[in-house]
Amino acid sequence: MAQQPVGSQKPQIAERITVALTNKSKESLQTILDEEDMTNKTDAVNRSLNMRAFFLARAGEWELVLRNRANGETHVVHFL
């Protein structure tokens, strides 16, 4: 049996779920797939969930500030 290169193994599936997306979520997922040049919806959703968990874990102590590089305009992001 041929060995796979290091890092090429698929991660084990911890849990499989089925979800109904709203139209807005469906459009957002498609935008992520298009802009990130991704073809795998599962990876896009997993990445999004991990990012949300990262920010929520710090929400009480930190502020997320987005700054427009072109004009310096800033926005504070609040997670609900």
N, C-alpha and C positions, 0 to 999 in steps of 0.2 A: 504494500500500500504506500503510495507516494505521500511524503510529508508536505503539509502546507507551510508556506513561509510564515515567519513569526509575525503576529499582528493581523493575519488574514482570517483568523477564525471568527465565525459569527458569535456574538454574545448569546448566552443562554437566555431563553425566554422565561422571565419570572412569572408573568401573568399575561394572559391574552384577554382583551376586553373588546367590546363593540360599543361604539358611541354614535349618537345622532348629532351631527353638526348643524348649527344654525347656518343660514346663508352667509352671514358675515364671517363666521369661523371657516366655512368652506372657502370663501374668497381669500381669507388671510392665509390659509394653508396653501392654496394655489400660488399666492404671491411669494411665500417662502420658498416653495419648490422652484419657481421661476427665477427669483432673484439670487438664490443661493446655488443655483444650478444643481439642485438635488432631484433625484427621481424616486426616492424612497419616502413615502408618507410616514412610515413608522419611525424612521430616524428623525424626521422633522418634528414630529409630535414629541418624541422622547427628549430631544434637545430643548424644545420649548418648555416642557414640564420641568426639566432640570434647571433651566434659567429662572423660571418663576419661583421654584423652591429656593434657589440661591438668594434671590432678592427678598423674598418673604422672610427668610431666616435672619436677614439683617434690617428689616423694615423698621423695627422699633428703635434702633440705634443710629441708623444711617439714613441719609437722603440720597435719592438718585437724581442727579441733575444732568440733563442733556444740554449740550451747547452746540449751536450751529457754528461750524468752523468758518463759514463764509462771513457771517455778520455778527457773531458773538452772542446772538440771542439765546437765552437759556429758558428751560422749562424744568420744573420739579415734578417728578413722577411719583404719584401716590398709589400704592397697591391696596386694594380693598379686599 
